[in-house]
């Protein structure tokens, strides 16, 4: 059980978490300039995403880095849960080969 947790579930959770954070960063970069007029409050962090191009570029680069990190380091190994087929003997060949 612990080996399955270590080999399959932990990488899967880290993979999903990195992708969720990357999507949230990209959504903040894309949506904040359009959502600022509809929000009933103004927060300094929201103002940064709206007015500062450096913050938007850094967030986009960080999101891309998280996506690459997720696919390189945290991709779960699907072969951990796959059952190995029983080793079968090859059928006896009665024909002589050339």
Secondary structure as GFF3:
##gff-version 3
##sequence-region A 1 98
A	DSSP	alpha_helix	2	4	.	.	.	ID=ss1
A	DSSP	pi_helix	5	9	.	.	.	ID=ss2
A	DSSP	alpha_helix	10	35	.	.	.	ID=ss3
A	DSSP	alpha_helix	44	51	.	.	.	ID=ss4
A	DSSP	alpha_helix	53	73	.	.	.	ID=ss5
A	DSSP	three_ten_helix	78	80	.	.	.	ID=ss6
###
